Amino acid sequence: MALYNCQVSAFRFSLTGSGLVSVPSSSLVPGDVIEITSDSKAPCDCVLLSGSCIVNEAMLTGESIPVMKLALPYTQDVYNPDEDKRYTVYSGTEVIQARCAVNSKVCALVVRTGFASVKGSLVRYILYPKQSKFKFYSDSYKYIAVMFCMSFIGMAVQLLNSQDVPTVALVKKCLDLITITVPPALPACLSIGSSFALSRLRKKSIFCISPQKINVAGRVNVMCFDKTGTLTDEGLSVHGFRVIAIKSEKLVRFKKLRMCVKELGCLLYTSDAAD
């Protein structure tokens, strides 16, 4: 997915003449004009200059329905590859069919290549994800800061009330007060708890690459999965449901809702039959 290189027909100018020349896709730069052919994969983000094509963008969007791409119209509007998606063929998408007029070619202008393209930004996000901040760890740091402040207040009170105490003993008391107020083993306990959770998950064949998210996952009660076109077919049908630990009042309400849905279905069926 990340590394893709192929031969592309690009327009090149030379002293002998100009025309289409087969070049590797790694040598393309923004501004080159290339030819789009059927049953090929787009090596970069480009805007159509002539003709049209049908593109499968399932790798980028997850939708298995092909998308129609048209040539960029001649208007006064400023072209934006992120907004004018109707005229842009993105890197990594499959060109199912390229259509053009007789004795002409489907040409496109290279806009973005490499990691600057949509596919490259997706790969860059996978390799270097954004650091997410968890409220649990931020609250723990706030707790440690508050306890530090309390320990300093205790040290000040200790210094004011212990004027005749030797310096060595006074320093020991202050250090004891800090260690009592702020447990030094608190970070170790947090890391040990995450390691123990990782080992328990590994026994059930569940692997986690981000141990910090285990604490967040422990607060999840319901997980909902959306239908994706890359894994399933076009369409979604519910074959059944399962009720788990629902109180009697909620069960009665659910039965009433199911009866209302059935009545609505009967009314729609009778209305369609009457029409």
ABEGO torsion letter per residue (X at the ends): XABBBBBBBBBBBBAAEBEBBBBBAAABBBGBBBBBBBGBBBABBBBBABEBBBBBAAAAAGBABBBBBBBBBBBABBBBAAABAAABBBBGBBBABBBBBBGBBBBBBBABBEAABAAAAAAAAAABBBBBBBAAAAAAAAAAAAAAAAAAAAAAAAAAABAABBAAAAAAAAAAAAAAABBAAAAAAAAAAAAAAAAAAAAAGBBBABAAAAAAAAABABBBBBBBAAABBBEBBBAEBBBBGBBAAAAAAAAAAAAAAAAAAAAAAAAAAAX
